[in-house]
Amino acid sequence: MPNKQPTSQNAPLERVLSSLRYKRTIKYIKNKKVVDFGCGIKKWNAEFIGKLPKLIHGVDRSITSSEGNNSNVKVFRGIKDLPLNDYEIVLAMAVFEHIDPFIMIDILSELAEKTSKNAIIFGTTPTPLGKPVLEFLSYNLKLIDESQIRDHEIYYDDFWFNKILSKTNWILSHYKTFQFGLNSEFILSKKY
């Protein structure tokens, strides 16, 4: 994955939005081996979902190795660095929109290798309808970190998910929008 500048999570709405996203994960992560893909520099996963999973590891390319051990969630720079091959749940909370779709294909392949047969990827991503709203909240009102919004590569809807997933070992098994269609949640399941 190319090295982009890390985005910050310091704007007023960042913590609130992250908390709302992680609340959506609770029914999926209890007593599971979880990877929080793109966990971010603040590592709020430890605070928001705490000890619900059996085990939780984070993956974020913007975290240095010394930063990765400062909480009860061990964080790795890359998927291939993860120590297990049987994670049951991958969380992708507001992260896929930051990844070039061509690179996403490789990332999904790496995640398939590190997860169990019945693993799922549960995540959220803004929809194309959300783009102007997020830009206004960020660029005009400064409520969301501008670096986060400028880093967006694609705004997914179910059409774009299915296009990209057709080149992977994953299928879109659940997709719905929320927040007036500005955001979506999805579940990806393995094809095999």
C-alpha positions in Angstrom: 0.0 0.0 0.0 1.5 3.4 -0.9 2.6 5.5 2.1 0.2 8.4 2.4 0.4 11.0 5.1 -1.4 9.8 8.2 -4.7 11.5 8.8 -5.4 13.0 12.2 -8.5 12.4 14.4 -8.6 15.7 16.2 -11.6 17.5 14.9 -14.7 17.9 17.1 -16.9 15.2 15.5 -14.2 12.5 15.1 -14.6 10.9 18.5 -18.4 11.0 18.3 -18.6 9.5 14.8 -16.1 6.8 15.8 -18.1 5.9 18.9 -21.3 5.6 16.8 -19.6 3.3 14.3 -18.2 1.0 16.9 -21.5 0.6 18.6 -22.7 -1.0 15.4 -20.1 -3.8 15.8 -21.1 -5.1 19.2 -23.4 -7.9 18.0 -20.7 -9.3 15.8 -17.6 -9.2 18.0 -18.6 -10.8 21.3 -16.2 -13.6 22.2 -14.6 -13.5 18.7 -11.1 -13.1 17.4 -11.2 -9.6 15.8 -9.0 -7.6 13.5 -9.7 -3.9 13.6 -8.4 -3.0 10.1 -7.5 0.7 9.9 -7.9 1.2 13.6 -6.4 4.7 13.5 -3.9 6.6 15.5 -6.2 7.1 18.4 -6.9 3.4 18.8 -10.4 4.1 20.1 -11.4 0.5 19.6 -10.0 -0.4 23.0 -12.2 2.2 24.6 -15.4 1.7 22.6 -15.5 -2.1 22.4 -13.1 -2.9 25.3 -13.1 -6.5 26.4 -16.1 -7.8 24.3 -13.9 -9.7 21.8 -12.0 -12.8 22.8 -9.0 -11.1 21.2 -8.5 -7.9 19.2 -5.6 -6.9 17.1 -5.4 -3.7 15.1 -3.8 -3.0 11.7 -2.9 0.5 10.7 0.0 1.6 8.4 0.3 5.0 10.1 1.2 3.6 13.5 4.9 3.1 14.3 5.9 -0.1 16.0 6.5 1.7 19.3 3.0 3.2 19.2 1.4 -0.2 18.5 2.0 -1.5 22.1 0.7 1.5 24.2 -2.8 0.1 24.8 -4.5 -3.2 25.5 -4.9 -3.7 21.7 -1.7 -4.8 19.9 -1.5 -3.0 16.6 0.5 -4.1 13.5 1.5 -2.1 10.5 0.4 -4.6 7.9 -2.0 -7.5 7.5 0.8 -9.9 6.8 2.3 -9.0 10.2 -0.8 -10.3 12.1 0.2 -13.4 14.2 -2.9 -15.5 13.6 -4.6 -17.1 10.5 -8.0 -17.7 12.0 -9.5 -14.3 12.8 -13.3 -14.5 12.8 -14.3 -10.8 12.3 -12.5 -8.0 10.5 -13.8 -4.6 11.3 -13.4 -1.9 8.6 -14.9 1.1 10.2 -14.8 4.1 7.8 -11.6 2.8 6.2 -12.3 1.3 2.8 -13.0 4.8 1.3 -9.4 5.7 2.0 -8.0 2.8 -0.2 -7.6 2.9 -3.9 -10.0 0.2 -5.4 -7.1 -1.6 -7.2 -5.2 -1.9 -4.0 -8.4 -2.9 -2.2 -8.4 -6.2 -4.2 -5.0 -7.1 -2.8 -5.9 -6.1 0.7 -9.1 -8.3 0.6 -6.9 -11.2 -0.7 -4.5 -10.7 2.3 -7.5 -10.6 4.7 -8.8 -13.8 3.2 -5.5 -15.5 4.1 -5.6 -14.3 7.7 -9.2 -15.2 8.5 -11.2 -18.4 9.3 -13.4 -20.1 6.7 -16.6 -18.5 8.0 -15.1 -15.1 8.7 -16.8 -11.8 7.8 -15.7 -8.3 7.3 -18.1 -5.8 8.9 -17.7 -2.2 8.1 -19.0 1.2 7.4 -18.3 3.6 4.6 -19.8 6.9 3.3 -21.9 6.7 0.2 -21.7 8.9 -2.8 -24.6 11.0 -1.3 -22.4 11.6 1.7 -19.5 13.2 -0.1 -20.9 16.8 -0.3 -22.1 16.7 3.3 -18.8 15.4 4.6 -16.9 18.0 2.6 -19.1 20.8 4.0 -18.8 19.5 7.6 -15.0 19.4 7.1 -14.0 22.2 4.8 -16.6 24.8 5.9 -17.5 24.0 9.5 -14.2 22.3 10.5 -16.1 19.6 12.5 -14.3 16.7 10.7 -10.6 16.6 10.1 -10.0 17.9 6.6 -7.1 15.4 6.1 -9.6 12.5 6.6 -11.9 13.8 3.8 -9.2 14.7 1.4 -7.8 11.2 1.8 -11.0 9.6 0.5 -10.4 7.6 -2.7 -14.0 6.3 -3.4 -17.4 6.6 -2.0 -18.9 3.1 -2.1 -22.4 2.0 -2.7 -23.5 -1.6 -3.3 -22.8 -1.3 -7.1 -19.1 -0.4 -6.5 -18.7 -3.0 -3.8 -20.0 -5.7 -6.1 -17.7 -4.5 -9.0 -14.6 -4.7 -6.8 -15.6 -7.9 -5.0 -16.1 -9.7 -8.3 -12.3 -9.8 -8.4 -11.9 -11.2 -4.9 -12.8 -14.2 -2.7 -15.5 -12.1 -0.9 -19.1 -11.4 -1.6 -21.4 -8.6 -0.4 -23.8 -10.5 1.9 -25.4 -7.5 3.6 -25.6 -3.8 2.6 -27.8 -1.1 4.0 -27.6 2.7 4.3 -28.2 4.7 7.4 -28.0 8.4 8.4 -30.4 9.4 5.6 -28.4 7.4 3.0 -25.2 9.2 3.7 -23.4 6.2 5.2 -23.6 2.5 4.7 -22.9 -0.7 6.6 -21.8 -3.8 4.9 -20.9 -7.4 5.6 -18.5 -9.3 3.3 -18.5 -13.1 3.5 -16.1 -15.5 1.9 -17.2 -17.2 -1.4 -15.9 -20.6 -0.4 
